[in-house]
């Protein structure tokens, strides 16, 4: 057998256990609340008549979660298949802690 081939085979055999036990990620990283806001909420809230700005008005997190899950007048419900419970709680916490956005001068 070719000596180089033997060396490669030994190297692969030695590395195999390390490669086989390498930890794999178990879940995708959570989306940042601000990115969820931009993609899901911000295009209406604060820019569409009838959809109030939610940031800076000290809404309770539980109210935000309930309204998002069940819908509100003029607002659709967002199901767990669209936003996970963990991401929704993080989003509600983020909204509740945001200051009111600065409005651009006309």
N, CA, C and O atoms as CSV, one atom per row, in Angstrom:
chain,resi,resn,atom,element,x,y,z
A,1,UNK,N,N,0.852,-1.176,0.000
A,1,UNK,CA,C,0.000,0.000,0.000
A,1,UNK,C,C,0.897,1.239,0.000
A,1,UNK,O,O,1.961,1.245,0.620
A,2,UNK,N,N,0.478,2.238,-0.669
A,2,UNK,CA,C,1.229,3.474,-0.774
A,2,UNK,C,C,1.328,4.130,0.603
A,2,UNK,O,O,0.327,4.251,1.309
A,3,UNK,N,N,2.540,4.555,0.985
A,3,UNK,CA,C,2.776,5.159,2.302
A,3,UNK,C,C,1.915,6.406,2.524
A,3,UNK,O,O,1.381,6.584,3.619
A,4,UNK,N,N,1.765,7.265,1.526
A,4,UNK,CA,C,0.949,8.479,1.664
A,4,UNK,C,C,-0.508,8.121,1.943
A,4,UNK,O,O,-1.167,8.785,2.743
A,5,UNK,N,N,-1.003,7.095,1.300
A,5,UNK,CA,C,-2.380,6.661,1.499
A,5,UNK,C,C,-2.585,6.164,2.926
A,5,UNK,O,O,-3.627,6.416,3.531
A,6,UNK,N,N,-1.604,5.468,3.456
A,6,UNK,CA,C,-1.677,4.977,4.824
A,6,UNK,C,C,-1.715,6.152,5.803
A,6,UNK,O,O,-2.484,6.129,6.764
A,7,UNK,N,N,-0.906,7.160,5.574
A,7,UNK,CA,C,-0.863,8.336,6.445
A,7,UNK,C,C,-2.220,9.055,6.418
A,7,UNK,O,O,-2.728,9.462,7.463
A,8,UNK,N,N,-2.796,9.209,5.238
A,8,UNK,CA,C,-4.110,9.863,5.116
A,8,UNK,C,C,-5.170,9.038,5.839
A,8,UNK,O,O,-6.001,9.596,6.555
A,9,UNK,N,N,-5.153,7.728,5.663
A,9,UNK,CA,C,-6.133,6.860,6.317
A,9,UNK,C,C,-6.022,6.952,7.831
A,9,UNK,O,O,-7.041,6.986,8.522
A,10,UNK,N,N,-4.807,6.992,8.356
A,10,UNK,CA,C,-4.613,7.117,9.805
A,10,UNK,C,C,-5.132,8.477,10.287
A,10,UNK,O,O,-5.768,8.565,11.337
A,11,UNK,N,N,-4.859,9.522,9.524
A,11,UNK,CA,C,-5.341,10.858,9.892
A,11,UNK,C,C,-6.854,10.929,9.930
A,11,UNK,O,O,-7.425,11.525,10.843
A,12,UNK,N,N,-7.505,10.329,8.953
A,12,UNK,CA,C,-8.971,10.326,8.915
A,12,UNK,C,C,-9.513,9.522,10.086
A,12,UNK,O,O,-10.461,9.951,10.744
A,13,UNK,N,N,-8.932,8.378,10.351
A,13,UNK,CA,C,-9.380,7.536,11.465
A,13,UNK,C,C,-9.215,8.255,12.794
A,13,UNK,O,O,-10.064,8.127,13.677
A,14,UNK,N,N,-8.137,9.008,12.948
A,14,UNK,CA,C,-7.896,9.723,14.197
A,14,UNK,C,C,-8.867,10.895,14.356
A,14,UNK,O,O,-9.280,11.200,15.475
A,15,UNK,N,N,-9.234,11.551,13.263
A,15,UNK,CA,C,-10.110,12.719,13.329
A,15,UNK,C,C,-11.581,12.349,13.413
A,15,UNK,O,O,-12.385,13.158,13.877
A,16,UNK,N,N,-11.952,11.171,12.985
A,16,UNK,CA,C,-13.359,10.781,12.926
A,16,UNK,C,C,-14.086,10.927,14.256
A,16,UNK,O,O,-15.180,11.491,14.270
A,17,UNK,N,N,-13.537,10.448,15.384
A,17,UNK,CA,C,-14.274,10.611,16.642
A,17,UNK,C,C,-14.495,12.084,17.004
A,17,UNK,O,O,-15.562,12.441,17.504
A,18,UNK,N,N,-13.523,12.921,16.762
A,18,UNK,CA,C,-13.680,14.339,17.077
A,18,UNK,C,C,-14.754,14.979,16.212
A,18,UNK,O,O,-15.539,15.799,16.691
A,19,UNK,N,N,-14.787,14.608,14.951
A,19,UNK,CA,C,-15.799,15.156,14.049
A,19,UNK,C,C,-17.183,14.633,14.405
A,19,UNK,O,O,-18.166,15.368,14.313
A,20,UNK,N,N,-17.267,13.400,14.802
A,20,UNK,CA,C,-18.558,12.796,15.120
A,20,UNK,C,C,-19.177,13.376,16.384
A,20,UNK,O,O,-20.401,13.383,16.517
A,21,UNK,N,N,-18.359,13.863,17.318
A,21,UNK,CA,C,-18.883,14.370,18.576
A,21,UNK,C,C,-18.983,15.889,18.610
A,21,UNK,O,O,-19.301,16.466,19.650
A,22,UNK,N,N,-18.719,16.531,17.501
A,22,UNK,CA,C,-18.808,17.989,17.469
A,22,UNK,C,C,-20.236,18.423,17.769
A,22,UNK,O,O,-21.161,17.958,17.102
A,23,UNK,N,N,-20.452,19.306,18.757
A,23,UNK,CA,C,-21.810,19.721,19.079
A,23,UNK,C,C,-22.449,20.453,17.897
A,23,UNK,O,O,-21.814,21.268,17.228
A,24,UNK,N,N,-23.701,20.142,17.666
A,24,UNK,CA,C,-24.453,20.787,16.602
A,24,UNK,C,C,-25.438,21.763,17.229
A,24,UNK,O,O,-25.968,21.501,18.309
A,25,UNK,N,N,-25.687,22.883,16.566
A,25,UNK,CA,C,-26.684,23.807,17.119
A,25,UNK,C,C,-28.041,23.126,17.164
A,25,UNK,O,O,-28.408,22.398,16.242
A,26,UNK,N,N,-28.783,23.363,18.237
A,26,UNK,CA,C,-30.081,22.716,18.402
A,26,UNK,C,C,-31.227,23.589,17.897
A,26,UNK,O,O,-32.306,23.076,17.600
A,27,UNK,N,N,-31.014,24.865,17.797
A,27,UNK,CA,C,-32.073,25.753,17.323
A,27,UNK,C,C,-31.442,26.954,16.640
A,27,UNK,O,O,-30.309,27.339,16.931
A,28,UNK,N,N,-32.190,27.521,15.742
A,28,UNK,CA,C,-31.711,28.727,15.072
A,28,UNK,C,C,-31.688,29.866,16.079
A,28,UNK,O,O,-32.530,29.913,16.976
A,29,UNK,N,N,-30.746,30.776,15.946
A,29,UNK,CA,C,-30.723,31.906,16.872
A,29,UNK,C,C,-32.002,32.729,16.745
A,29,UNK,O,O,-32.565,32.863,15.658
A,30,UNK,N,N,-32.445,33.270,17.859
A,30,UNK,CA,C,-33.659,34.076,17.828
A,30,UNK,C,C,-33.430,35.347,17.034
A,30,UNK,O,O,-32.334,35.907,17.014
A,31,UNK,N,N,-34.481,35.781,16.388
A,31,UNK,CA,C,-34.440,37.016,15.641
A,31,UNK,C,C,-34.458,38.173,16.631
A,31,UNK,O,O,-35.150,38.116,17.647
A,32,UNK,N,N,-33.708,39.207,16.338
A,32,UNK,CA,C,-33.688,40.358,17.223
A,32,UNK,C,C,-35.052,41.046,17.197
A,32,UNK,O,O,-35.667,41.166,16.137
A,33,UNK,N,N,-35.528,41.500,18.364
A,33,UNK,CA,C,-36.846,42.136,18.419
A,33,UNK,C,C,-36.996,43.323,17.461
A,33,UNK,O,O,-38.059,43.512,16.869
A,34,UNK,N,N,-35.957,44.102,17.311
A,34,UNK,CA,C,-36.073,45.254,16.411
A,34,UNK,C,C,-36.289,44.807,14.969
A,34,UNK,O,O,-37.033,45.451,14.230
A,35,UNK,N,N,-35.653,43.717,14.562
A,35,UNK,CA,C,-35.853,43.194,13.210
A,35,UNK,C,C,-37.275,42.670,13.045
A,35,UNK,O,O,-37.886,42.847,11.991
A,36,UNK,N,N,-37.803,42.024,14.086
A,36,UNK,CA,C,-39.194,41.556,14.043
A,36,UNK,C,C,-40.127,42.756,13.933
A,36,UNK,O,O,-41.091,42.734,13.168
A,37,UNK,N,N,-39.834,43.803,14.700
A,37,UNK,CA,C,-40.656,45.020,14.646
A,37,UNK,C,C,-40.707,45.560,13.219
A,37,UNK,O,O,-41.780,45.849,12.689
A,38,UNK,N,N,-39.541,45.689,12.613
A,38,UNK,CA,C,-39.498,46.243,11.251
A,38,UNK,C,C,-40.248,45.367,10.258
A,38,UNK,O,O,-40.957,45.879,9.392
A,39,UNK,N,N,-40.098,44.063,10.376
A,39,UNK,CA,C,-40.690,43.150,9.403
A,39,UNK,C,C,-42.178,42.887,9.642
A,39,UNK,O,O,-42.907,42.571,8.702
A,40,UNK,N,N,-42.634,43.015,10.890
A,40,UNK,CA,C,-43.980,42.579,11.222
A,40,UNK,C,C,-44.900,43.693,11.713
A,40,UNK,O,O,-46.093,43.675,11.413
A,41,UNK,N,N,-44.382,44.644,12.449
A,41,UNK,CA,C,-45.235,45.631,13.117
A,41,UNK,C,C,-45.077,47.048,12.571
A,41,UNK,O,O,-46.057,47.755,12.338
A,42,UNK,N,N,-43.838,47.437,12.376
A,42,UNK,CA,C,-43.509,48.830,12.085
A,42,UNK,C,C,-44.077,49.377,10.794
A,42,UNK,O,O,-44.238,50.590,10.661
A,43,UNK,N,N,-44.389,48.505,9.829
A,43,UNK,CA,C,-44.924,49.027,8.575
A,43,UNK,C,C,-46.341,49.548,8.746
A,43,UNK,O,O,-46.827,50.276,7.881
A,44,UNK,N,N,-47.020,49.199,9.836
A,44,UNK,CA,C,-48.346,49.768,10.117
A,44,UNK,C,C,-48.290,50.726,11.316
A,44,UNK,O,O,-48.686,51.887,11.219
A,45,UNK,N,N,-47.794,50.215,12.441
A,45,UNK,CA,C,-47.824,51.015,13.666
A,45,UNK,C,C,-46.918,52.224,13.561
A,45,UNK,O,O,-45.701,52.121,13.409
A,46,UNK,N,N,-47.566,53.373,13.649
A,46,UNK,CA,C,-46.831,54.627,13.568
A,46,UNK,C,C,-46.798,55.215,12.177
A,46,UNK,O,O,-46.327,56.338,11.998
A,47,UNK,N,N,-47.293,54.479,11.171
A,47,UNK,CA,C,-47.249,55.025,9.813
A,47,UNK,C,C,-48.583,54.920,9.088
A,47,UNK,O,O,-48.781,55.598,8.079
A,48,UNK,N,N,-49.498,54.097,9.569
A,48,UNK,CA,C,-50.802,53.921,8.927
A,48,UNK,C,C,-51.874,54.490,9.855
A,48,UNK,O,O,-51.899,54.159,11.040
A,49,UNK,N,N,-52.754,55.336,9.337
A,49,UNK,CA,C,-53.834,55.858,10.190
A,49,UNK,C,C,-54.633,54.714,10.817
A,49,UNK,O,O,-54.994,53.751,10.140
A,50,UNK,N,N,-54.899,54.831,12.104
A,50,UNK,CA,C,-55.633,53.797,12.813
A,50,UNK,C,C,-54.744,52.772,13.485
A,50,UNK,O,O,-55.210,52.030,14.350
A,51,UNK,N,N,-53.485,52.712,13.114
A,51,UNK,CA,C,-52.540,51.802,13.767
A,51,UNK,C,C,-51.604,52.654,14.615
A,51,UNK,O,O,-50.631,53.204,14.098
A,52,UNK,N,N,-51.883,52.770,15.899
A,52,UNK,CA,C,-51.124,53.691,16.748
A,52,UNK,C,C,-49.664,53.289,16.905
A,52,UNK,O,O,-49.309,52.115,16.798
A,53,UNK,N,N,-48.841,54.275,17.157
A,53,UNK,CA,C,-47.441,54.018,17.513
A,53,UNK,C,C,-47.453,53.344,18.875
A,53,UNK,O,O,-48.074,53.853,19.809
A,54,UNK,N,N,-46.788,52.226,19.002
A,54,UNK,CA,C,-46.779,51.465,20.247
A,54,UNK,C,C,-45.583,51.782,21.128
A,54,UNK,O,O,-45.626,51.578,22.341
A,55,UNK,N,N,-44.526,52.277,20.520
A,55,UNK,CA,C,-43.300,52.552,21.283
A,55,UNK,C,C,-43.461,53.855,22.061
A,55,UNK,O,O,-44.013,54.834,21.558
A,56,UNK,N,N,-42.971,53.847,23.285
A,56,UNK,CA,C,-42.950,55.065,24.086
A,56,UNK,C,C,-44.250,55.376,24.796
A,56,UNK,O,O,-44.396,56.476,25.330
A,57,UNK,N,N,-45.207,54.450,24.826
A,57,UNK,CA,C,-46.464,54.732,25.525
A,57,UNK,C,C,-46.681,53.810,26.720
A,57,UNK,O,O,-47.774,53.761,27.285
A,58,UNK,N,N,-45.639,53.082,27.098
A,58,UNK,CA,C,-45.644,52.254,28.310
A,58,UNK,C,C,-46.743,51.190,28.335
A,58,UNK,O,O,-47.392,50.981,29.361
A,59,UNK,N,N,-46.944,50.525,27.205
A,59,UNK,CA,C,-47.901,49.423,27.180
A,59,UNK,C,C,-47.353,48.249,27.976
A,59,UNK,O,O,-46.159,47.956,27.900
A,60,UNK,N,N,-48.208,47.569,28.743
A,60,UNK,CA,C,-47.749,46.365,29.448
A,60,UNK,C,C,-47.407,45.267,28.435
A,60,UNK,O,O,-48.087,45.105,27.422
A,61,UNK,N,N,-46.359,44.530,28.727
A,61,UNK,CA,C,-45.920,43.456,27.829
A,61,UNK,C,C,-47.034,42.438,27.595
A,61,UNK,O,O,-47.211,41.965,26.472
A,62,UNK,N,N,-47.783,42.098,28.639
A,62,UNK,CA,C,-48.854,41.102,28.507
A,62,UNK,C,C,-49.927,41.583,27.530
A,62,UNK,O,O,-50.478,40.778,26.779
A,63,UNK,N,N,-50.227,42.858,27.529
A,63,UNK,CA,C,-51.210,43.408,26.601
A,63,UNK,C,C,-50.718,43.297,25.158
A,63,UNK,O,O,-51.495,42.975,24.259
A,64,UNK,N,N,-49.451,43.557,24.941
A,64,UNK,CA,C,-48.869,43.465,23.596
A,64,UNK,C,C,-48.939,42.020,23.099
A,64,UNK,O,O,-49.320,41.768,21.956
A,65,UNK,N,N,-48.570,41.081,23.960
A,65,UNK,CA,C,-48.601,39.660,23.587
A,65,UNK,C,C,-50.032,39.231,23.266
A,65,UNK,O,O,-50.267,38.564,22.258
A,66,UNK,N,N,-50.985,39.607,24.116
A,66,UNK,CA,C,-52.384,39.221,23.912
A,66,UNK,C,C,-52.931,39.804,22.613
A,66,UNK,O,O,-53.585,39.095,21.848
A,67,UNK,N,N,-52.674,41.072,22.357
A,67,UNK,CA,C,-53.167,41.704,21.128
A,67,UNK,C,C,-52.535,41.066,19.890
A,67,UNK,O,O,-53.209,40.871,18.878
A,68,UNK,N,N,-51.255,40.744,19.967
A,68,UNK,CA,C,-50.582,40.139,18.818
A,68,UNK,C,C,-51.106,38.721,18.552
A,68,UNK,O,O,-51.302,38.344,17.397
A,69,UNK,N,N,-51.329,37.952,19.592
A,69,UNK,CA,C,-51.796,36.576,19.416
A,69,UNK,C,C,-53.262,36.514,18.986
A,69,UNK,O,O,-53.630,35.678,18.160
A,70,UNK,N,N,-54.099,37.392,19.542
A,70,UNK,CA,C,-55.539,37.312,19.310
A,70,UNK,C,C,-56.048,38.321,18.291
A,70,UNK,O,O,-57.198,38.245,17.860
A,71,UNK,N,N,-55.209,39.253,17.909
A,71,UNK,CA,C,-55.653,40.316,17.018
A,71,UNK,C,C,-56.339,41.418,17.808
A,71,UNK,O,O,-56.620,41.265,18.996
A,72,UNK,N,N,-56.596,42.501,17.153
A,72,UNK,CA,C,-57.268,43.655,17.739
A,72,UNK,C,C,-58.076,44.288,16.614
A,72,UNK,O,O,-57.897,43.914,15.455
A,73,UNK,N,N,-58.950,45.224,16.916
A,73,UNK,CA,C,-59.712,45.845,15.822
A,73,UNK,C,C,-58.779,46.374,14.726
A,73,UNK,O,O,-57.933,47.231,14.979
A,74,UNK,N,N,-58.944,45.859,13.525
A,74,UNK,CA,C,-58.125,46.291,12.395
A,74,UNK,C,C,-56.747,45.654,12.331
A,74,UNK,O,O,-55.965,45.958,11.430
A,75,UNK,N,N,-56.439,44.766,13.287
A,75,UNK,CA,C,-55.119,44.136,13.335
A,75,UNK,C,C,-55.285,42.617,13.302
A,75,UNK,O,O,-56.095,42.068,14.049
A,76,UNK,N,N,-54.531,41.941,12.451
A,76,UNK,CA,C,-54.646,40.481,12.411
A,76,UNK,C,C,-53.971,39.834,13.615
A,76,UNK,O,O,-53.121,40.436,14.272
A,77,UNK,N,N,-54.368,38.605,13.883
A,77,UNK,CA,C,-53.693,37.806,14.908
A,77,UNK,C,C,-52.443,37.204,14.283
A,77,UNK,O,O,-52.442,36.834,13.109
A,78,UNK,N,N,-51.387,37.111,15.069
A,78,UNK,CA,C,-50.150,36.491,14.629
A,78,UNK,C,C,-49.995,35.171,15.388
A,78,UNK,O,O,-49.800,35.162,16.603
A,79,UNK,N,N,-50.085,34.066,14.660
A,79,UNK,CA,C,-50.057,32.730,15.250
A,79,UNK,C,C,-48.616,32.293,15.527
A,79,UNK,O,O,-47.658,32.874,15.016
A,80,UNK,N,N,-48.497,31.255,16.350
A,80,UNK,CA,C,-47.171,30.734,16.723
A,80,UNK,C,C,-46.376,30.272,15.505
A,80,UNK,O,O,-45.147,30.232,15.554
A,81,UNK,N,N,-47.049,29.925,14.423
A,81,UNK,CA,C,-46.334,29.534,13.204
A,81,UNK,C,C,-45.705,30.745,12.510
A,81,UNK,O,O,-44.827,30.592,11.660
A,82,UNK,N,N,-46.154,31.938,12.873
A,82,UNK,CA,C,-45.615,33.171,12.283
A,82,UNK,C,C,-44.572,33.836,13.170
A,82,UNK,O,O,-43.611,34.424,12.674
A,83,UNK,N,N,-44.762,33.742,14.481
A,83,UNK,CA,C,-43.809,34.279,15.448
A,83,UNK,C,C,-43.881,33.402,16.696
A,83,UNK,O,O,-44.955,33.199,17.262
A,84,UNK,N,N,-42.747,32.895,17.109
A,84,UNK,CA,C,-42.722,31.986,18.261
A,84,UNK,C,C,-43.090,32.725,19.543
A,84,UNK,O,O,-43.012,33.952,19.612
A,85,UNK,N,N,-43.492,31.961,20.557
A,85,UNK,CA,C,-43.821,32.575,21.849
A,85,UNK,C,C,-42.622,33.326,22.412
A,85,UNK,O,O,-42.768,34.429,22.939
A,86,UNK,N,N,-41.446,32.734,22.302
A,86,UNK,CA,C,-40.239,33.382,22.833
A,86,UNK,C,C,-39.949,34.681,22.097
A,86,UNK,O,O,-39.637,35.693,22.724
A,87,UNK,N,N,-40.049,34.661,20.764
A,87,UNK,CA,C,-39.801,35.882,19.995
A,87,UNK,C,C,-40.865,36.934,20.284
A,87,UNK,O,O,-40.560,38.125,20.338
A,88,UNK,N,N,-42.123,36.499,20.470
A,88,UNK,CA,C,-43.190,37.453,20.767
A,88,UNK,C,C,-42.969,38.098,22.130
A,88,UNK,O,O,-43.161,39.305,22.280
A,89,UNK,N,N,-42.570,37.310,23.125
A,89,UNK,CA,C,-42.287,37.894,24.446
A,89,UNK,C,C,-41.114,38.872,24.365
A,89,UNK,O,O,-41.152,39.941,24.975
A,90,UNK,N,N,-40.078,38.509,23.618
A,90,UNK,CA,C,-38.930,39.418,23.466
A,90,UNK,C,C,-39.352,40.690,22.750
A,90,UNK,O,O,-38.917,41.782,23.115
A,91,UNK,N,N,-40.190,40.559,21.741
A,91,UNK,CA,C,-40.694,41.731,21.015
A,91,UNK,C,C,-41.527,42.619,21.937
A,91,UNK,O,O,-41.367,43.839,21.929
A,92,UNK,N,N,-42.412,42.019,22.729
A,92,UNK,CA,C,-43.243,42.789,23.658
A,92,UNK,C,C,-42.381,43.536,24.670
A,92,UNK,O,O,-42.640,44.698,24.985
A,93,UNK,N,N,-41.355,42.859,25.174
A,93,UNK,CA,C,-40.433,43.506,26.124
A,93,UNK,C,C,-39.734,44.683,25.450
A,93,UNK,O,O,-39.586,45.750,26.045
A,94,UNK,N,N,-39.304,44.480,24.201
A,94,UNK,CA,C,-38.600,45.528,23.457
A,94,UNK,C,C,-39.528,46.724,23.231
A,94,UNK,O,O,-39.131,47.867,23.455
A,95,UNK,N,N,-40.759,46.465,22.789
A,95,UNK,CA,C,-41.716,47.559,22.537
A,95,UNK,C,C,-41.978,48.331,23.820
A,95,UNK,O,O,-41.966,49.562,23.821
A,96,UNK,N,N,-42.218,47.605,24.923
A,96,UNK,CA,C,-42.554,48.247,26.193
A,96,UNK,C,C,-41.429,49.140,26.701
A,96,UNK,O,O,-41.686,50.099,27.428
A,97,UNK,N,N,-40.198,48.843,26.333
A,97,UNK,CA,C,-39.056,49.600,26.848
A,97,UNK,C,C,-38.551,50.685,25.897
A,97,UNK,O,O,-37.620,51.416,26.233
A,98,UNK,N,N,-39.150,50.792,24.729
A,98,UNK,CA,C,-38.675,51.772,23.756
A,98,UNK,C,C,-39.173,53.176,24.080
A,98,UNK,O,O,-40.297,53.343,24.552
A,99,UNK,N,N,-38.349,54.174,23.829
A,99,UNK,CA,C,-38.834,55.540,23.940
A,99,UNK,C,C,-39.677,55.859,22.718
A,99,UNK,O,O,-39.619,55.151,21.712
A,100,UNK,N,N,-40.448,56.909,22.805
A,100,UNK,CA,C,-41.230,57.353,21.656
A,100,UNK,C,C,-40.250,57.766,20.548
A,100,UNK,O,O,-39.254,58.437,20.819
A,101,UNK,N,N,-40.530,57.368,19.317
A,101,UNK,CA,C,-39.624,57.751,18.238
A,101,UNK,C,C,-39.679,59.256,17.982
A,101,UNK,O,O,-40.710,59.903,18.165
A,102,UNK,N,N,-38.556,59.780,17.562
A,102,UNK,CA,C,-38.470,61.206,17.237
A,102,UNK,C,C,-39.070,61.390,15.853
A,102,UNK,O,O,-38.676,60.725,14.894
A,103,UNK,N,N,-40.024,62.297,15.764
A,103,UNK,CA,C,-40.668,62.541,14.466
A,103,UNK,C,C,-39.875,63.570,13.687
A,103,UNK,O,O,-39.382,64.556,14.235
A,104,UNK,N,N,-39.767,63.310,12.393
A,104,UNK,CA,C,-39.046,64.244,11.531
A,104,UNK,C,C,-39.835,65.533,11.386
A,104,UNK,O,O,-41.065,65.523,11.332
A,105,UNK,N,N,-39.121,66.625,11.324
A,105,UNK,CA,C,-39.781,67.927,11.146
A,105,UNK,C,C,-40.381,68.004,9.746
A,105,UNK,O,O,-39.782,67.523,8.784
A,106,UNK,N,N,-41.580,68.618,9.630
A,106,UNK,CA,C,-42.216,68.712,8.312
A,106,UNK,C,C,-41.498,69.631,7.364
A,106,UNK,O,O,-41.928,69.800,6.223
